[in-house]
Amino acid sequence: MGKCPFFISLLVSILLVCFYGLSLTAGVLPKAKSPADAVMNDSNMVIAQAVRDIKTRVDMAINGDEEMDYSSEGGPKEYVPKEDLAARMANAQLEAESIRNTDEDHKLFEETPEEAPTDIYDSGEEEDSEEEESEEDENSQAAALPAGYIGKTELPEGDTSALGSYDGFYTVEDSYFTGGDTVFIGDSRQKGFGIYSGIPNIVLYAKEGYAAHQAFTKKFIDSPLGKLTLEEAMAAEPGRFKKIYIKFGLNEIGGSAEAFKNAYYRLIDMLKYYQPDAVIYIQSIIHVTKIKSQGSTVFNNDNINSRNEAVKEVADREHVCFLDLNSVFTNEEGCLPADYASDGIHIKAQYMQPWIDFLRTHAVLAPSDYKRVLQPESAENAVDSSANEGDSEQNDEVSEEDNSEEAKEEAQPEETAPETPQQTVPPTPAPVPATQAPAGQGTAQNGTNVIETDWETGGGIY
Amino acid sequence: MVFSSLIFIFRFMPIFFLLYYLLPFKWKNTVLFFGSLIFYAWGEPRYCILVLASILVNFFLAKGIDRSEDGGSVRLFLFILAVIYNIGMLVVFKYTGFIMENINAIFKLNLPVPEIPLPLGISFYTFQILSYIIDVYRYECFAEKSILGLGTYLIMFPQLVAGPIVIYGRVADALRRRRLSLRGLENGLKTFTLGLASKVILANNLGNIWNACGEAGYSNISTPFAWLGSLSYTLQLYFDFNGYSLMAVGLGEMLGFRFPLNFKYPYIARSVTDFWRRWHITLTSWFRKYVYIPLGGNRCSLGRTLINMLVVWLITGLWHGAAWNFIIWGLAYFVILVFERIFLKELLSHLQVISRIYTMLIVMCGWVLFAAPSLGDALVYFSRMFTWHGGQDFQEYLHSYWPLLLAGCFFSTPILSRLYHRHHRSIPVLVALFVLFWASIVMLVDSVYNPFLYFRF
């Protein structure tokens, strides 16, 4: 060691790590299974692999994370809850409230930022005409629509948004987002939306570099219990959210599509479990600008388009909404317009309005909304056949997709009950058995089941 | 190739230093020369020719200057030829686009603006070779006898792409004869590790805040966020550039060279004049030695001194980039330095705290002008900084970055450095450096984002 202890210790450690890496690649040692391995493109350097492997092992030793492998299994699966945080969270919130009972610190937007004009939600021309158009048929239905809903939305040409298991897209008022039950989950671009959209009182679980597979491992959400992963945050407040907007895909675009889809399935299954009442919207990956696209072999629009196919497939198989944001954020060249983003990727704050308008015109009726609208008697009296008629027109496209998809899948509820029309697949995920339901959710769970009955019989009204 | 990349640290460095240390001395310059060529060509192989041509042309011109008679017109002619060649290359490859754009704007023409990608490190190596030519002309040093020696001086990889700007006389002896020692290797590696950590741990992460300002669009950010962004860029630039310089100095020491330090805690300066004595020292001293003093410096009338300063700061601004905001940035510093020279200096020397705040305010605004993509963007940014715009956008960043910001402010001061220099051989410091090294490596493995800010120049 003598004259150069630092040099020697560094050299020895590097050699050791190299040796470790070599034995990993040679297969002498087993690799630590990390979600990142399957999704991210690994550097081909032995030492980088070794460092990542060691880091994964250390992470797992500290956090006790389960091993996850996204490379093999695919498709929606039943979510197995990890830990029940709800009670702890409720306690912590009670404590926090008793300390400062006016402050609701964990919500990002308490008041509208000064900048946001009050007429921010004033509908543009597009919506005005929509309202006029739909006014006639709306008159009969208006009473049936829940508060905040303006009317049905006709998808413009080129908009490939898909409904999942829902009956149609509606235009909504700003109150749709501001009830404190709307959460936006995603990467830096979703974060930019959360910060600069000016929509008050939304919950934002978004972070730079956030990828779908990190939903179970990356601790970044502040809470009275400390930093939580997305999974823990959802488990801590089960049933809190009614609308969940998700946007993932660009950060992990260098990895395999299969692993990405599997990570996404797992994420959505988890969300459905903890937030059974929520409508889940999956947003497409927004294109990058032409310059950015041409300058990158990874972050280019060809990759984004093919990855959006994967996003759409996830939405189809999970029966959730797919929102095609590129129908508003793409020019005729298939790229994000150059002046929309200074760095080619992140949308500038002044161009958030198209995004907001898009979400406003692409809302669906949540199961809980049916409960508010429908009288129990009318629900019981509603005839199945009328449900068929009413739905089949609006749902043609969706039911076709559902057909093809469901043909592939194993036993679906429809098969056991053939008299139920296909398009009335419950909008909520398959009811979770009461034994599995998170604590404190028992009553809410029952409520959900009631709503579902309403939905299936009374769907014809819409 | 950049220093803070896995490929440099784990491929280039081990192979290069193994060869460099094992081969006998007469081969060392050859290894260094070709190693540096590979280092340079890694990112931009086609501009290798430009550097090699520069070595060839300047080698023979300097030789000619050295041999021609004192005071003769041949000597002057060769000197002017060399200066024109070097500055000409810099202008062609760095400023053509800018000049064409301005000609188009002034004369309302529509000439095509060529898009010439900037050769890596051209601003730095041009200034180094200019210093060599001028020193030979002024009899301050002899012309290098071996072309390999001059080539090694110019493209030595530690300082090739982003400084420090090493004057030939400083390394002339070392090029011919230098001692390699285990202590040099040890200390150089320590300095390299400090620089690596400064770049990877502090600068890369602090950059996120400034980037977020840009992503949102300057016209949308709140006033606190604008100031936060400006602070984060101020810190980022320092740790980025200082980190790079430290790595260069460390590598130089490992090679047996002693490079000058580039920074002396610039953010504790008590006046802007003081700041520029501490920031990018090798560049400011180059300007002083080769522009300001030959023009007459401050040993002439006040008016003449002011003109000399104006020239220096105009060139300083232009050197940093071919755009109007760099020129304005240079001129703004000129104006402030003139005020300080005339009356502010006295005042500032009495005010311990206010003088530091004043300096930092000016420096932060300066960096906004420096970093904004265009003059218009910079003005928009200033309007967000100096007129009130509310908003919560900063909370998120302040919340997640405050430890890093605090660390940044702390390490901008010399508080820890004295401790380090006194104890740098003690075991706790060694362990800390060891941890810093591997922490940086883990971050490098994790991130794909790793640009050097000063590569734009």
Interface residues (C-beta under 8 A of the other chain):
Chain A: K3 C4 P5 F6 F7 S9 L10 S13 I14 S43 M45 I47 A48 V51 R52 K55 L108 F109 P113 E114 E115 S188 K191 G192 I195 Y196 E208 D222 A341 S342 D343 I345 H346 I347 K348 A349 Q350
Chain B: L6 I7 F10 R11 L182 R183 L185 E186 L189 K190 T193 N208 N211 G214 E215 A216 G217 S219 N220 I221 S222 P373 H389 G390 G391 Q392 D393 E396 H399 L430 L433 F434 F437 W438 I441 V442 V445
